[in-house]
């Protein structure tokens, strides 16, 4: 692996791992100040979010699922593209809530800055059926 490729994966993995700390700072760790968080498919109806908007959302989610973490799945080898400075990975979330387990499935695509040390665009492609049902049960505002 080249050093840029290593750095891209290191940044992505660190961002996924830091999420599990569930603090306002950790969920946006490794993101550039102007990073955009996008959620797909578009049918989710979730607007693009700034770091602050995303962090605020996760702090609300934490009230329902305080131990949510992201787990990289080994059924899909992450794609690390040096040319476009992007990483694509299959993940699942795991956490406990008063409504039962929270176990959403994702593909996450992260676009990085030139040296691969900061995420400039964070894209979640989420399991909409599961997520919509969980949000409804939990009464969360997205």
CORVEN-V853855 format. One record per backbone hydrogen bond with DSSP energy under -1.0 kcal/mol. NH is the residue of the N-H (numbers start at 1). CO is the residue of the C=O. Records with the same first field share a line. If there is no record, write none. Layout:
# CORVEN-V853855
NH = CO  CO
This chain:
# CORVEN-V853855
6 = 2
7 = 3
8 = 4
9 = 5
10 = 6
11 = 7
12 = 8
13 = 9
14 = 10
15 = 11
16 = 12
17 = 13
18 = 14
19 = 15
21 = 18
22 = 19
27 = 23
28 = 25
29 = 26
31 = 28
32 = 119
35 = 32
36 = 120
37 = 49
38 = 122
40 = 124
44 = 41
45 = 42
49 = 37
54 = 50
55 = 51
56 = 52
57 = 53
58 = 54
59 = 55
60 = 56
61 = 57
62 = 58
64 = 61
65 = 61
68 = 65
69 = 94
71 = 92
73 = 90
79 = 88
81 = 86
85 = 81
86 = 81
87 = 110
88 = 79
89 = 108
91 = 106
92 = 71
93 = 104
94 = 69
100 = 97
102 = 95
106 = 91
107 = 125
108 = 89
109 = 123
110 = 87
111 = 121
112 = 85
113 = 118
116 = 113
119 = 30
120 = 111
121 = 111
122 = 36
123 = 109
124 = 38
125 = 107
126 = 40
127 = 105
128 = 126
131 = 127
132 = 128
133 = 129
134 = 130
135 = 131
136 = 132
137 = 133
138 = 134
139 = 135
140 = 135
